[in-house]
Amino acid sequence: MASCDNKKTNKNWADEEDEEDIELVDEDDEEDSEEASDDIPVAPEELWTEEAVADMLRRAYADVNIVFGPREDGLEPNIDLDGMYCTRHWNEVLRQVRAASYRQTSAGKQGYNESFHWNYWMEGKVSPENIKVTLLTGNMAEATFQLTHGEEWLYTHVALDFEDGQWRISDWLEIGDTPNSLLQEMEHYVEQAN
């Protein structure tokens, strides 16, 4: 309200003949545009690099090897790969997939295999090789790499968002004649299961 009163006051004390030359600025519009730009998360300069994205992927797959590798003690490692390295939206959809999968298996139907996106072979060491990163905007990137497993490899393409102070995977994407999004596939599974 104060800014409206000020505009009226400013306009009222202007001379009639000078009124056409005065440009009134709506302070609320300025604040809205600043807020809109502030709402877009932007990676800090030191993390807005191809190497920062590649480092995150190397760290993630080092933990993948702990989760999928053989354990001498027989205990399962307590590492939540998706929670550590994926976006909030990915994890919310994954939570819905797990709930739907539980309902499906309880009804005697096949559940959803959610772990293959980290290690297609479901065992043994994997390594992201020949990582190529494309920085898209201040908070989005894509990376392609060969996920190697011994002599075998799988071409992998991921989308990433800068969220909570780090790069996080937002989707696994297939490239080719029929591009596919794992996130969309999971959302479809939830819709079909409900």
C-alpha contacts under 8 A as a table, 3 or more apart, distances in Angstrom:
res1	aa1	res2	aa2	distance
1	M	4	C	5.22
1	M	5	D	6.36
2	A	5	D	5.15
2	A	6	N	6.12
3	S	6	N	5.01
3	S	7	K	6.19
3	S	26	D	7.94
3	S	27	E	6.94
3	S	28	D	7.90
4	C	7	K	5.17
4	C	8	K	6.42
5	D	8	K	5.17
5	D	9	T	6.13
6	N	9	T	4.95
6	N	10	N	5.93
7	K	10	N	5.08
7	K	11	K	6.02
7	K	24	L	7.22
8	K	11	K	5.09
8	K	12	N	5.96
9	T	12	N	5.03
9	T	13	W	6.40
10	N	13	W	5.63
10	N	14	A	6.69
11	K	14	A	5.44
11	K	19	E	7.50
12	N	15	D	7.92
14	A	18	D	6.56
14	A	19	E	6.05
15	D	18	D	5.24
15	D	19	E	6.07
16	E	19	E	5.25
17	E	20	E	6.98
18	D	21	D	5.44
18	D	22	I	6.74
19	E	22	I	5.42
20	E	23	E	7.85
26	D	29	D	5.44
26	D	30	E	6.79
27	E	30	E	5.15
27	E	31	E	6.33
28	D	31	E	5.10
28	D	32	D	6.16
29	D	32	D	5.07
29	D	33	S	6.32
30	E	33	S	5.35
30	E	34	E	6.30
31	E	34	E	5.13
31	E	35	E	6.07
32	D	35	E	5.09
32	D	36	A	6.11
33	S	36	A	5.09
33	S	37	S	6.37
34	E	37	S	5.30
34	E	38	D	6.13
35	E	38	D	4.89
35	E	39	D	6.12
36	A	39	D	5.24
36	A	40	I	7.07
37	S	40	I	5.69
38	D	41	P	7.28
40	I	139	N	7.84
41	P	138	G	7.13
41	P	139	N	5.94
41	P	162	F	7.24
41	P	163	E	7.41
42	V	138	G	4.53
42	V	139	N	4.89
42	V	162	F	7.14
43	A	47	L	5.95
43	A	48	W	5.50
43	A	138	G	5.80
43	A	139	N	5.61
43	A	162	F	6.03
43	A	165	G	7.53
43	A	166	Q	7.90
44	P	47	L	5.45
44	P	48	W	6.04
45	E	48	W	5.00
45	E	49	T	7.58
46	E	49	T	6.83
46	E	52	A	7.94
47	L	52	A	5.39
47	L	53	V	7.71
47	L	166	Q	7.91
48	W	52	A	6.94
48	W	135	L	7.72
48	W	138	G	7.41
49	T	52	A	5.28
49	T	53	V	6.74
49	T	135	L	7.51
50	E	53	V	5.34
50	E	54	A	6.28
50	E	132	K	7.86
50	E	133	V	5.37
50	E	134	T	6.99
50	E	135	L	6.89
51	E	54	A	4.94
51	E	55	D	5.96
52	A	55	D	5.10
52	A	56	M	6.34
53	V	56	M	5.21
53	V	57	L	6.48
53	V	133	V	7.09
53	V	143	A	7.94
53	V	167	W	6.36
54	A	57	L	5.12
54	A	58	R	6.27
54	A	131	I	6.49
54	A	132	K	7.90
54	A	133	V	7.13
54	A	143	A	7.92
55	D	58	R	5.06
55	D	59	R	6.21
56	M	59	R	5.16
56	M	60	A	6.14
56	M	167	W	6.74
56	M	168	R	7.96
57	L	60	A	5.02
57	L	61	Y	6.19
57	L	128	P	7.36
58	R	61	Y	5.27
58	R	62	A	6.14
58	R	127	S	7.64
58	R	128	P	6.64
59	R	62	A	5.09
59	R	63	D	6.50
60	A	63	D	5.27
60	A	64	V	6.26
60	A	81	L	7.26
60	A	85	Y	6.52
61	Y	64	V	4.56
61	Y	65	N	6.23
61	Y	118	W	7.80
61	Y	126	V	7.06
61	Y	127	S	6.42
61	Y	128	P	7.11
62	A	65	N	5.28
62	A	66	I	6.73
62	A	127	S	7.78
63	D	66	I	5.00
63	D	67	V	6.35
63	D	79	I	7.54
63	D	81	L	7.29
64	V	67	V	5.11
64	V	68	F	6.05
64	V	81	L	7.11
64	V	118	W	6.72
64	V	119	N	7.38
64	V	126	V	7.75
65	N	68	F	5.20
65	N	69	G	5.25
65	N	124	G	7.04
65	N	125	K	5.23
65	N	126	V	6.51
66	I	69	G	5.26
66	I	77	P	7.13
67	V	76	E	7.40
67	V	77	P	5.89
67	V	79	I	6.90
68	F	119	N	7.66
68	F	122	M	6.51
68	F	123	E	5.05
68	F	124	G	6.16
68	F	125	K	7.31
69	G	123	E	6.17
69	G	124	G	5.30
69	G	125	K	6.39
70	P	124	G	7.46
71	R	74	G	5.23
71	R	75	L	6.63
71	R	76	E	7.53
72	E	75	L	7.97
80	D	83	G	5.24
80	D	84	M	6.11
81	L	84	M	5.24
81	L	85	Y	5.90
81	L	86	C	7.66
82	D	85	Y	5.33
82	D	86	C	4.96
82	D	87	T	7.98
82	D	91	N	6.62
83	G	86	C	5.93
83	G	87	T	7.74
83	G	88	R	7.99
83	G	91	N	6.64
85	Y	167	W	7.69
85	Y	168	R	5.04
85	Y	169	I	6.13
86	C	90	W	6.23
86	C	91	N	6.79
86	C	168	R	4.66
86	C	169	I	4.45
86	C	170	S	5.84
87	T	90	W	5.19
87	T	91	N	6.34
87	T	161	D	7.12
87	T	163	E	6.87
87	T	168	R	5.44
87	T	169	I	6.00
87	T	170	S	5.34
88	R	91	N	5.10
88	R	92	E	6.14
89	H	92	E	5.06
89	H	93	V	6.28
89	H	170	S	7.47
90	W	93	V	5.28
90	W	94	L	6.08
90	W	170	S	5.89
90	W	171	D	7.28
90	W	183	L	7.01
91	N	94	L	4.84
91	N	95	R	6.05
92	E	95	R	5.08
92	E	96	Q	6.45
93	V	96	Q	5.06
93	V	97	V	6.20
93	V	183	L	7.69
93	V	186	M	7.03
93	V	187	E	6.59
94	L	97	V	4.88
94	L	98	R	6.16
94	L	186	M	7.33
95	R	98	R	5.17
95	R	99	A	6.34
96	Q	99	A	5.14
96	Q	100	A	6.14
96	Q	190	V	6.54
97	V	100	A	5.09
97	V	101	S	5.88
97	V	112	Y	7.34
97	V	186	M	6.50
97	V	187	E	7.67
97	V	189	Y	7.06
97	V	190	V	5.65
98	R	101	S	4.99
98	R	102	Y	6.05
98	R	112	Y	7.59
99	A	102	Y	5.16
99	A	103	R	6.41
100	A	103	R	5.12
100	A	104	Q	6.22
100	A	190	V	6.08
100	A	193	A	5.88
100	A	194	N	7.01
101	S	104	Q	4.94
101	S	105	T	6.14
101	S	110	Q	7.73
101	S	111	G	4.55
101	S	112	Y	5.52
101	S	193	A	7.78
102	Y	105	T	5.28
102	Y	106	S	6.01
102	Y	111	G	6.83
103	R	106	S	5.09
103	R	107	A	6.28
104	Q	107	A	5.15
104	Q	108	G	6.49
104	Q	109	K	5.04
104	Q	110	Q	6.33
104	Q	111	G	5.75
104	Q	193	A	7.22
105	T	108	G	4.91
105	T	109	K	4.90
105	T	110	Q	5.64
105	T	111	G	5.37
106	S	109	K	7.28
113	N	116	F	6.77
114	E	117	H	7.01
115	S	118	W	5.95
115	S	119	N	6.94
115	S	120	Y	7.94
115	S	122	M	7.51
116	F	119	N	5.10
116	F	120	Y	4.55
116	F	121	W	7.20
116	F	122	M	6.33
117	H	120	Y	6.11
117	H	172	W	7.33
119	N	122	M	5.13
119	N	123	E	7.07
119	N	126	V	7.02
121	W	124	G	7.46
121	W	149	H	7.82
124	G	149	H	7.19
125	K	149	H	6.11
125	K	150	G	7.64
126	V	147	L	6.26
126	V	148	T	5.30
126	V	149	H	4.77
126	V	150	G	7.57
127	S	146	Q	7.91
127	S	147	L	5.46
127	S	148	T	5.19
127	S	149	H	6.91
128	P	131	I	6.70
128	P	145	F	5.91
128	P	146	Q	5.64
128	P	147	L	4.59
128	P	148	T	6.39
129	E	145	F	5.66
129	E	146	Q	5.09
129	E	147	L	6.24
129	E	148	T	6.91
130	N	145	F	5.36
130	N	146	Q	6.24
131	I	143	A	6.66
131	I	144	T	5.77
131	I	145	F	4.42
131	I	146	Q	7.27
132	K	143	A	5.49
132	K	144	T	5.30
132	K	145	F	6.30
133	V	141	A	7.06
133	V	142	E	5.79
133	V	143	A	4.33
133	V	144	T	6.62
134	T	141	A	5.60
134	T	142	E	5.24
134	T	143	A	6.20
135	L	138	G	7.91
135	L	140	M	6.51
135	L	141	A	4.43
135	L	142	E	6.61
136	L	139	N	7.66
136	L	140	M	5.39
136	L	141	A	4.97
136	L	142	E	7.32
137	T	140	M	5.17
137	T	141	A	6.99
139	N	161	D	5.48
139	N	162	F	4.78
139	N	163	E	7.71
140	M	159	A	7.54
140	M	160	L	5.67
140	M	161	D	4.53
140	M	162	F	6.25
141	A	159	A	6.05
141	A	160	L	5.10
141	A	161	D	6.42
142	E	157	H	7.25
142	E	158	V	5.70
142	E	159	A	4.45
142	E	160	L	5.74
143	A	157	H	5.71
143	A	158	V	5.39
143	A	159	A	6.57
143	A	160	L	7.77
144	T	155	Y	7.32
144	T	156	T	5.52
144	T	157	H	4.31
144	T	158	V	6.44
145	F	155	Y	6.02
145	F	156	T	5.32
145	F	157	H	6.60
146	Q	153	W	5.98
146	Q	154	L	5.54
146	Q	155	Y	4.66
146	Q	156	T	5.88
147	L	153	W	5.32
147	L	154	L	5.12
147	L	155	Y	6.27
147	L	156	T	6.40
148	T	151	E	7.09
148	T	152	E	5.81
148	T	153	W	4.13
148	T	154	L	6.48
149	H	152	E	5.11
149	H	153	W	5.73
150	G	153	W	7.69
156	T	172	W	7.56
156	T	173	L	7.45
156	T	174	E	7.34
157	H	172	W	5.99
157	H	173	L	5.25
157	H	174	E	6.49
157	H	175	I	7.48
158	V	169	I	6.63
158	V	170	S	7.45
158	V	171	D	5.66
158	V	172	W	4.49
158	V	173	L	5.63
159	A	169	I	5.86
159	A	170	S	5.46
159	A	171	D	5.13
159	A	172	W	6.44
159	A	173	L	7.27
160	L	167	W	6.37
160	L	168	R	5.35
160	L	169	I	4.30
160	L	170	S	5.04
160	L	171	D	7.06
161	D	167	W	5.73
161	D	168	R	5.43
161	D	169	I	6.40
161	D	170	S	6.19
162	F	165	G	6.69
162	F	166	Q	5.43
162	F	167	W	4.35
162	F	168	R	6.06
163	E	166	Q	5.56
163	E	167	W	6.19
163	E	168	R	6.50
169	I	172	W	7.75
170	S	183	L	7.92
171	D	181	S	6.73
171	D	182	L	6.26
171	D	183	L	5.62
172	W	181	S	6.08
172	W	182	L	5.39
172	W	183	L	7.09
173	L	179	P	7.12
173	L	180	N	5.70
173	L	181	S	4.71
173	L	182	L	6.26
174	E	178	T	7.83
174	E	179	P	5.15
174	E	180	N	4.90
174	E	181	S	6.42
175	I	178	T	7.04
175	I	179	P	4.85
175	I	180	N	7.02
176	G	179	P	5.50
180	N	184	Q	7.83
180	N	185	E	7.79
181	S	184	Q	5.22
181	S	185	E	6.22
182	L	185	E	4.87
182	L	186	M	6.13
183	L	186	M	5.11
183	L	187	E	6.24
184	Q	187	E	4.98
184	Q	188	H	6.07
185	E	188	H	5.06
185	E	189	Y	6.19
186	M	189	Y	4.98
186	M	190	V	6.35
187	E	190	V	5.18
187	E	191	E	6.34
188	H	191	E	5.05
188	H	192	Q	6.13
189	Y	192	Q	5.15
189	Y	193	A	6.01
190	V	193	A	5.15
190	V	194	N	6.22
191	E	194	N	5.47
